[in-house]
Amino acid sequence: MSTVLGVYAGPSPELADGVLARSLRHGGDSADLFIEHRRSLSMRLEEGKIENVVAGLDLGGAVRVMSGLSTLFGHVDSVDEALLLGLAEDLSRSRSGAAEGVGTLARVTSRAVARVEKDPGEVEYASKSRLLHLIDDTARSMAPEIRQVTAAYGEIRQRIWVAGSEGYLAADDRTRVMLAVTVMAQRDGVIQTGHDTLAHHGGFEIFADDAVVSLAQTAASRALVLLDGRPAPAGRAPVVLGNGFGGVLFHEACGHGLEADYVLKKSSVWEGKKGQRIAGEHLFAYDDGVLAGAWGSAGCDDEGVPCQRTSLIEAGVLTGYLTDRLRARMLGLPLTGNGRRQDYRSLPYPRMTNTYFGPGECTSEEIIADTPTGLYARSLSGGEVNPLTGDFVFGVEEGYLIENGSIGAPVRGATLIGNGPQVLEGIDAVANDLAVKAGMCGKEGQSVAVGSGQPTVRIRELTIGGTGLA
Amino acid sequence: MNEDASTDRGRVETPLEVATRAVEQARSLKADVEAYVQAGRTVTIKVFQGDIESATVAEPRGVGIRAVRDGKTGYAFSTDVSPEGTAQVVAEVMRCLEAADEDKYAGLPEGDDYESIGDLWSAGVIDTSIEQKTALALQAEEIALAVDGVVAVEESVYTDEEEHVAVCSSRGVHAESKTSYGFVYVVAHAGQGTERQSGLGFDAGRDPSRLDPRQAGSEAAARANALVGGRQCKTGSYTVVLDAVVVSALLSTIVRALSADAVLKGRSVFEGELGKMIASGMLSLVDDGLDPQGMATSPFDGEGVPQQRTVLLEEGVLRTYLYDTRSARWQGGGAGSTGNARRASYRSLPGVGSSNLVVAKGEGTLEEVARRVGNGLYVGSVAGVHSGVNPVSGEISLGVTGNLISNGKIGAPVREVTMASDFRALLAGVSDVGGNTRWIPLYGSVCTPCVVVEGVAVSGA
């Protein structure tokens, strides 16, 4: 039942060798060839109907020639040998040095990070549309206030091959599937939305009916709870961030600033702080590209470096940065398998895979009971950071006031704003309920799959961007 | 890098030829079929400390095919535009169609004549050498670095794009266009240590020769310098002066609630408001798909329907929603497409979206507007637009940087604060509009001056 779009077996070592040799014909430190074959399918339900079914094929290659900090890059929407060799030729022509040699291409084996039990490409389209209808029926049956349900299914099978003049040839095969639901509820002219996703690096097997029903119920409950929400307060207060999506905190407050391209340009507040204490001793943080089945995991990165688990904060001390090949070389840092790109049309940059705070010992209930007043942000939407200043924002999707150590009235969406270094120092409690959720991260105009997670944590004080002026 | 190397590798089919052939290949399917083909050339040059950091040259292309039969719609796309490639897409699109549910409003538009628009493509985008394009980015970097207070330039970028689009369908659509667009932007840093701040400056136009690197460099420097020493201001209700860049960020999201698709599906706070006053009388807004200066300008939209100039807000009164073919059919009662079927690329189906949003100008420069305001907060940039503006509930809560306005003067820098409102309150609260409009291609395509809004909640110290 696989799609009729394109079959491709990958480039031969001879072609890779030929492209690399040609691209370095007039000099350069190193070169690489990246080839991608991506089949995708998405289906979208709205108004109770499958409105869109979109299948696609992306097949193309890119060549990069690096010399010092300077990179020449080109890509073609084809894997035709003559076109790839022609591209290498074009890139080499803008240089005027002597030819550089290409190392013997040794195969890099990448470890499988996911077992695909049920290849989504082999699952009937009707089974996929049935899941979307199940979500619609489940959400609509929850309350008469449910006005609209948007459900989307997505699958991607991405195979990549990357060869570098330093002498490596790597390949990876990534299957990712996702169900995303947005439920809209309306009462007395007020509209609220609730959102949730179920996704992993792996096959169709995660979409068991009970998991899909629970997904729809979570999104619908969020929208319904918020109908009774009051405006979020404005001002500073203690904030308890829920597990799972709360991981957007580390992603924005710290993770981006540890990406080595910002470090290299001295555009990060964390530059020069390796080895320094940046948080309490109870804080540990990781970037984990080999977390089994996690959304941001992969066998190797998009530069053929095997993915790994990298310790970033160890007992409050900053222990590492996230690198790609170029920045690791320029900064003399180890390779961490974080050279990622959206597709063959984009240059690789250091990007997070799955990031999370390590678990603590108390329970989330104990943290809330220990907080006299504040905001409990159970679920977050995305965020944004300025790595230079460390100032970051993230959106609270589902929030509640904390009153006398217990969860009180729901509050409507609000943005939280803080400064990375200050907020990390301000984390004074970490629970034991670590969970990692799937999301998309944008940088340099490129979107990549990342996992973000954490156990429930408390921040001593954060600015809440509500409309509720005291 | 040699830009012309590909021309000697044999003649490549034009987008119109590919689209026409693809529709022909689908003739036997007994479905209405539309092919959308994109082919272009793009150059991006990033410089850092006087050298090229990266130079990218590419000629991306691809095809997307939509088929409609018995009310069911399917879509498939591919980067392979060869006859074999499009034949595979045609086969796949029917499998997609069969998996869709029936929708009585689905269908393709009938072919219609469109007027061509002059000056959407400029030869300079091809004739200007890579060296000259690099020089623009280098000049912009140099100009920013020369400004007192600037300590570094994070990046200075020149990028351009030439794009050919063709749409053909079995319903008689036969359209093609060619556009070019160039953009130069700079991110500058000012201040020392933990007081370091960044600022963005840019300039855009259809031809590299019309881009002004001085504008980009000096704006980046001025914005970074203006924020050095920033602190939280007091929490409270403020009169805010929204920079044109901020207005563009907010309007491009607010207008999603004016899409007929959102309204008909109950996803809009502006449902049932046609003919009513939904904004201050100071505010007039047009969706102008034909202005030659707009980045979203094209003779026809993503399904080949002629683009047009559509008045959305006339002195605060909502005149119409935006329509594509499907939402106009659903609306009924003589509604027609307003030429607002937009596509991100050949990889996606068209959906209702704005083209160029143009805000009617008032009077005065930013400084004069600040003088009229007296006391308030100038908002120079916002953060968290994706997570902080909900196009369905209409709630807005964003991180902002800017400067306090006291006694009519833009002064003390402000950072790490938020502003919160909602679509209705924000539109109704507009109390003044500046006179210096600017085209801003950062969040969609918007042409606007600065705008003043009363009574916005600001959360800080």
Boltz contact constraints between the chains, C-beta under 6 A:
constraints:
  - contact:
      token1: [A, 3]
      token2: [B, 92]
      max_distance: 6.0
  - contact:
      token1: [A, 4]
      token2: [B, 88]
      max_distance: 6.0
  - contact:
      token1: [A, 4]
      token2: [B, 91]
      max_distance: 6.0
  - contact:
      token1: [A, 4]
      token2: [B, 92]
      max_distance: 6.0
  - contact:
      token1: [A, 5]
      token2: [B, 88]
      max_distance: 6.0
  - contact:
      token1: [A, 5]
      token2: [B, 92]
      max_distance: 6.0
  - contact:
      token1: [A, 49]
      token2: [B, 101]
      max_distance: 6.0
  - contact:
      token1: [A, 49]
      token2: [B, 103]
      max_distance: 6.0
  - contact:
      token1: [A, 50]
      token2: [B, 100]
      max_distance: 6.0
  - contact:
      token1: [A, 50]
      token2: [B, 101]
      max_distance: 6.0
  - contact:
      token1: [A, 52]
      token2: [B, 349]
      max_distance: 6.0
  - contact:
      token1: [A, 53]
      token2: [B, 74]
      max_distance: 6.0
  - contact:
      token1: [A, 53]
      token2: [B, 96]
      max_distance: 6.0
  - contact:
      token1: [A, 53]
      token2: [B, 99]
      max_distance: 6.0
  - contact:
      token1: [A, 53]
      token2: [B, 100]
      max_distance: 6.0
  - contact:
      token1: [A, 54]
      token2: [B, 75]
      max_distance: 6.0
  - contact:
      token1: [A, 55]
      token2: [B, 76]
      max_distance: 6.0
  - contact:
      token1: [A, 55]
      token2: [B, 92]
      max_distance: 6.0
  - contact:
      token1: [A, 55]
      token2: [B, 96]
      max_distance: 6.0
  - contact:
      token1: [A, 56]
      token2: [B, 77]
      max_distance: 6.0
  - contact:
      token1: [A, 56]
      token2: [B, 347]
      max_distance: 6.0
  - contact:
      token1: [A, 57]
      token2: [B, 78]
      max_distance: 6.0
  - contact:
      token1: [A, 58]
      token2: [B, 79]
      max_distance: 6.0
  - contact:
      token1: [A, 59]
      token2: [B, 79]
      max_distance: 6.0
  - contact:
      token1: [A, 60]
      token2: [B, 79]
      max_distance: 6.0
  - contact:
      token1: [A, 70]
      token2: [B, 51]
      max_distance: 6.0
  - contact:
      token1: [A, 70]
      token2: [B, 52]
      max_distance: 6.0
  - contact:
      token1: [A, 71]
      token2: [B, 54]
      max_distance: 6.0
  - contact:
      token1: [A, 72]
      token2: [B, 55]
      max_distance: 6.0
  - contact:
      token1: [A, 73]
      token2: [B, 54]
      max_distance: 6.0
  - contact:
      token1: [A, 73]
      token2: [B, 56]
      max_distance: 6.0
  - contact:
      token1: [A, 74]
      token2: [B, 57]
      max_distance: 6.0
  - contact:
      token1: [A, 74]
      token2: [B, 58]
      max_distance: 6.0
  - contact:
      token1: [A, 75]
      token2: [B, 58]
      max_distance: 6.0
  - contact:
      token1: [A, 77]
      token2: [B, 60]
      max_distance: 6.0
  - contact:
      token1: [A, 77]
      token2: [B, 61]
      max_distance: 6.0
  - contact:
      token1: [A, 77]
      token2: [B, 79]
      max_distance: 6.0
  - contact:
      token1: [A, 90]
      token2: [B, 2]
      max_distance: 6.0
  - contact:
      token1: [A, 90]
      token2: [B, 5]
      max_distance: 6.0
  - contact:
      token1: [A, 93]
      token2: [B, 2]
      max_distance: 6.0
  - contact:
      token1: [A, 94]
      token2: [B, 1]
      max_distance: 6.0
  - contact:
      token1: [A, 125]
      token2: [B, 99]
      max_distance: 6.0
  - contact:
      token1: [A, 129]
      token2: [B, 99]
      max_distance: 6.0
  - contact:
      token1: [A, 147]
      token2: [B, 266]
      max_distance: 6.0
  - contact:
      token1: [A, 148]
      token2: [B, 265]
      max_distance: 6.0
  - contact:
      token1: [A, 148]
      token2: [B, 266]
      max_distance: 6.0
  - contact:
      token1: [A, 148]
      token2: [B, 267]
      max_distance: 6.0
  - contact:
      token1: [A, 184]
      token2: [B, 392]
      max_distance: 6.0
  - contact:
      token1: [A, 191]
      token2: [B, 392]
      max_distance: 6.0
  - contact:
      token1: [A, 191]
      token2: [B, 393]
      max_distance: 6.0
  - contact:
      token1: [A, 192]
      token2: [B, 393]
      max_distance: 6.0
  - contact:
      token1: [A, 193]
      token2: [B, 392]
      max_distance: 6.0
  - contact:
      token1: [A, 193]
      token2: [B, 393]
      max_distance: 6.0
  - contact:
      token1: [A, 234]
      token2: [B, 235]
      max_distance: 6.0
  - contact:
      token1: [A, 234]
      token2: [B, 457]
      max_distance: 6.0
  - contact:
      token1: [A, 234]
      token2: [B, 459]
      max_distance: 6.0
  - contact:
      token1: [A, 235]
      token2: [B, 235]
      max_distance: 6.0
  - contact:
      token1: [A, 235]
      token2: [B, 459]
      max_distance: 6.0
  - contact:
      token1: [A, 265]
      token2: [B, 154]
      max_distance: 6.0
  - contact:
      token1: [A, 267]
      token2: [B, 154]
      max_distance: 6.0
  - contact:
      token1: [A, 381]
      token2: [B, 387]
      max_distance: 6.0
  - contact:
      token1: [A, 382]
      token2: [B, 386]
      max_distance: 6.0
  - contact:
      token1: [A, 382]
      token2: [B, 387]
      max_distance: 6.0
  - contact:
      token1: [A, 383]
      token2: [B, 387]
      max_distance: 6.0
  - contact:
      token1: [A, 384]
      token2: [B, 383]
      max_distance: 6.0
  - contact:
      token1: [A, 384]
      token2: [B, 384]
      max_distance: 6.0
  - contact:
      token1: [A, 388]
      token2: [B, 196]
      max_distance: 6.0
  - contact:
      token1: [A, 388]
      token2: [B, 198]
      max_distance: 6.0
  - contact:
      token1: [A, 391]
      token2: [B, 416]
      max_distance: 6.0
  - contact:
      token1: [A, 393]
      token2: [B, 383]
      max_distance: 6.0
  - contact:
      token1: [A, 393]
      token2: [B, 384]
      max_distance: 6.0
  - contact:
      token1: [A, 393]
      token2: [B, 399]
      max_distance: 6.0
  - contact:
      token1: [A, 395]
      token2: [B, 387]
      max_distance: 6.0
  - contact:
      token1: [A, 395]
      token2: [B, 388]
      max_distance: 6.0
  - contact:
      token1: [A, 413]
      token2: [B, 390]
      max_distance: 6.0
  - contact:
      token1: [A, 413]
      token2: [B, 395]
      max_distance: 6.0
  - contact:
      token1: [A, 414]
      token2: [B, 397]
      max_distance: 6.0
  - contact:
      token1: [A, 415]
      token2: [B, 384]
      max_distance: 6.0
  - contact:
      token1: [A, 415]
      token2: [B, 388]
      max_distance: 6.0
  - contact:
      token1: [A, 415]
      token2: [B, 397]
      max_distance: 6.0
  - contact:
      token1: [A, 415]
      token2: [B, 398]
      max_distance: 6.0
  - contact:
      token1: [A, 415]
      token2: [B, 418]
      max_distance: 6.0
  - contact:
      token1: [A, 417]
      token2: [B, 399]
      max_distance: 6.0
  - contact:
      token1: [A, 417]
      token2: [B, 416]
      max_distance: 6.0
  - contact:
      token1: [A, 417]
      token2: [B, 418]
      max_distance: 6.0
  - contact:
      token1: [A, 463]
      token2: [B, 459]
      max_distance: 6.0
  - contact:
      token1: [A, 465]
      token2: [B, 397]
      max_distance: 6.0
  - contact:
      token1: [A, 465]
      token2: [B, 418]
      max_distance: 6.0
  - contact:
      token1: [A, 465]
      token2: [B, 420]
      max_distance: 6.0
  - contact:
      token1: [A, 465]
      token2: [B, 459]
      max_distance: 6.0
  - contact:
      token1: [A, 466]
      token2: [B, 420]
      max_distance: 6.0
  - contact:
      token1: [A, 467]
      token2: [B, 420]
      max_distance: 6.0
  - contact:
      token1: [A, 467]
      token2: [B, 457]
      max_distance: 6.0
  - contact:
      token1: [A, 469]
      token2: [B, 457]
      max_distance: 6.0
